[in-house]
Amino acid sequence: MRDHGQMCAQRGAESMATAVPSSDHSAAPEGTLHRRITSFRSRRSTLTDTQQETWDRRWPELGAQARWGDRAADPLDAETWFGRRAPLVVEIGCGTGTSTLAMAQAEPEIDVVAVEVYRRGLAQLLSAIDRHNVTNIRLIRGDAVDVLQDMLVSDSLTGVRVFFPDPWPKARHHKRRLLQPAIISLIADRLRPGGVLHAATDDANYAQHIAEVGDNEPRLRRITASPSLPISVQRPVTKYETKAHHANSDVAELLWERS
């Protein structure tokens, strides 16, 4: 994904139980993430000294890894991790977390799990969380498919957000797009009845693709923004989105409710 500044997305299918992410995971070496054909691109993730200090101090408490080699992470016990029972939202491809932070601050009653492949983006969000003393965000590094299929159970999410996933514009790369029928089906399974899938893209071709795939998922019903929804669908305008507007690219907001 191309954030809200610099995001990249991911892809998947099914599993379950209950556990909190182990802080031991934070000590695993760089480069041990499970690899397969994915919808995200390779990228270096060097941290500044300040980011590394914050990472070392806060990641064991607020962060988890989606997979270590061939070993999947334990299923998520969100109540224990957050220390409360609250509606749970997963944001796939949070990038540097501009929207994640703003929306979590605007909805302190909702818990947010931000998923991202790139360590540097997560480090920037972690630093912002630390700086603003935000308590309702947790971070998972890895492929969103691993998170959806291994760490989450059916009917557990109040919302899923996917903002500006990589459109992979060339036709030969369309198979690498995140929001394919299997992933939409998996998201629908993880949403609780009444839960909301909110996607946004500035790529017209990808918007059409997402709309078709979402509308063809029998458990999802297309909706429009409304104050009665269980989560906010008001996104802050980010630097990336401002550039898209200047380039005359319209942003499509796509919303579905789990039936």
Secondary structure by P-SEA (a helix, b strand, c coil): cccccccccccccccccccccccccccccccccccccccbbbbbbbbcaaaaaaaaccccccccccccccccccccccccccccccbbbbbccccccaaaaaaaaacccbbbbbbbccaaaaaaaaaaaaaaccccbbbbcccaaaaaccccccccccbbbbccccccccccccccccccaaaaaaaaaaccccbbbbbbbccaaaaaaaaaaaaacccbbbbcccccccccccccccaaaaaaaaacbbbbbbbbbcc
